[in-house]
Amino acid sequence: MPATRRKTANPEAEWFGFRRIKPEDKTGLVRNVFASVAGNYDLMNDLMSGGLHRLWKDTLVRRMNPKPGQKLLDVAGGTGDIALRCHRRTHGEADITVCDINPAMLEQGKAKALDHGIMQGLTWVTGNAEELPFPDRSFDTYSIAFGLRNVTRIDAALREAARVLKPGGRFFCMEFSPGVTPALKPFYDAYCLNVLPVLGQFVAKDRDSYQYLAESILKFPPQEPLAKRMEQAGLSRAKWTDLTGGIAVIHEGWRL
Ligand SMILES: C[S@@+](CC[C@H](N)C(=O)[O-])C[C@H]1O[C@@H](n2cnc3c(N)ncnc32)[C@H](O)[C@@H]1O
């Protein structure tokens, strides 16, 4: 039964945070969340993580080690934090594409790039990680930071990553993980479920979106199952690195 197989392959497609939904509704619901949070997204990131997200993103980009002349794709790139770091690291000499399903997030990113005086080297494309609007084998590096847990069919997004990477290309995913170290787990879960929605309510005036974002972290697959799914999608030699006790995780793989 195709419907049953779909369920088993992408169990998270049925969940919008802790709410059970029809998989076909998820992408639209997620799009609404990010349309709503776009204006406060950068500020809220700093507040929610105490600035840690900046260090995690620095670590990711150091690991990616982008080079001048390479073609880089940052999917679910939002307000451009990863792309801007890659631009800086390559002295503006890489060809960087930011792809996101939400034009409002990209608009924030474009404005931020202009504030940094960046006019060239970045292309902003509206598109879905599950059906990327790019040809096969076109990028040296694919990254997705804090985006994969919002995608309806994670396996489709992983297959798309493998498709658009050149042979020898590298895949990087950074995501919050439910698989934090046991000593941190009770505090982490309480923080996600009790503190984040309240911050969202008072700062961004949007409790529901931050409730979803917190719940979606706890629904995301832990490190080992995600690494297996990467391998199944054609991203080889999958491995991961835990950051800050596994609160954030960098997954890496190769398109061979
Ligand atoms: C938490 S933000 C991360 C933004 C940025 N990568 C960062 O690290 O700050 C998640 C982003 O994923 C985007 N997104 C959600 N579902 C998507 C999909 N199916 N395809 C592409 N982007 C998606 C949202 O619009 C949002 O900009």
Ligand as a Chemical Component Dictionary entry (heavy atoms), coordinates in Angstrom:
data_LIG
# 
_chem_comp.id                   LIG 
_chem_comp.type                 NON-POLYMER 
_chem_comp.pdbx_formal_charge   0 
_chem_comp.three_letter_code    LIG 
# 
loop_
_chem_comp_atom.comp_id 
_chem_comp_atom.atom_id 
_chem_comp_atom.alt_atom_id 
_chem_comp_atom.type_symbol 
_chem_comp_atom.charge 
_chem_comp_atom.model_Cartn_x 
_chem_comp_atom.model_Cartn_y 
_chem_comp_atom.model_Cartn_z 
_chem_comp_atom.pdbx_ordinal 
LIG C1  C1  C 0  14.535 27.886 11.325 1  
LIG S1  S1  S 1  14.667 28.653 9.759  2  
LIG C2  C2  C 0  16.384 28.478 9.383  3  
LIG C3  C3  C 0  16.922 29.603 8.546  4  
LIG C4  C4  C 0  18.434 29.619 8.361  5  
LIG N1  N1  N 0  18.897 28.435 7.692  6  
LIG C5  C5  C 0  19.158 29.781 9.670  7  
LIG O1  O1  O 0  19.896 28.870 10.047 8  
LIG O2  O2  O -1 18.980 30.811 10.334 9  
LIG C6  C6  C 0  13.932 27.436 8.728  10 
LIG C7  C7  C 0  13.734 27.887 7.297  11 
LIG O3  O3  O 0  13.270 26.767 6.547  12 
LIG C8  C8  C 0  12.418 27.247 5.533  13 
LIG N2  N2  N 0  11.637 26.103 5.028  14 
LIG C9  C9  C 0  10.675 25.412 5.661  15 
LIG N3  N3  N 0  10.242 24.409 4.883  16 
LIG C10 C10 C 0  10.952 24.466 3.728  17 
LIG C11 C11 C 0  10.964 23.699 2.543  18 
LIG N4  N4  N 0  10.139 22.658 2.373  19 
LIG N5  N5  N 0  11.822 24.037 1.560  20 
LIG C12 C12 C 0  12.659 25.102 1.708  21 
LIG N6  N6  N 0  12.686 25.867 2.819  22 
LIG C13 C13 C 0  11.853 25.555 3.822  23 
LIG C14 C14 C 0  11.607 28.314 6.263  24 
LIG O4  O4  O 0  10.936 29.185 5.379  25 
LIG C15 C15 C 0  12.697 28.980 7.099  26 
LIG O5  O5  O 0  13.272 30.061 6.417  27 
# 
loop_
_chem_comp_bond.comp_id 
_chem_comp_bond.atom_id_1 
_chem_comp_bond.atom_id_2 
_chem_comp_bond.value_order 
_chem_comp_bond.pdbx_ordinal 
LIG C1  S1  SING 1  
LIG S1  C2  SING 2  
LIG S1  C6  SING 3  
LIG C2  C3  SING 4  
LIG C3  C4  SING 5  
LIG C4  N1  SING 6  
LIG C4  C5  SING 7  
LIG C5  O1  DOUB 8  
LIG C5  O2  SING 9  
LIG C6  C7  SING 10 
LIG C7  O3  SING 11 
LIG C7  C15 SING 12 
LIG O3  C8  SING 13 
LIG C8  N2  SING 14 
LIG C8  C14 SING 15 
LIG N2  C9  SING 16 
LIG N2  C13 SING 17 
LIG C9  N3  DOUB 18 
LIG N3  C10 SING 19 
LIG C10 C11 SING 20 
LIG C10 C13 DOUB 21 
LIG C11 N4  SING 22 
LIG C11 N5  DOUB 23 
LIG N5  C12 SING 24 
LIG C12 N6  DOUB 25 
LIG N6  C13 SING 26 
LIG C14 O4  SING 27 
LIG C14 C15 SING 28 
LIG C15 O5  SING 29 
# 
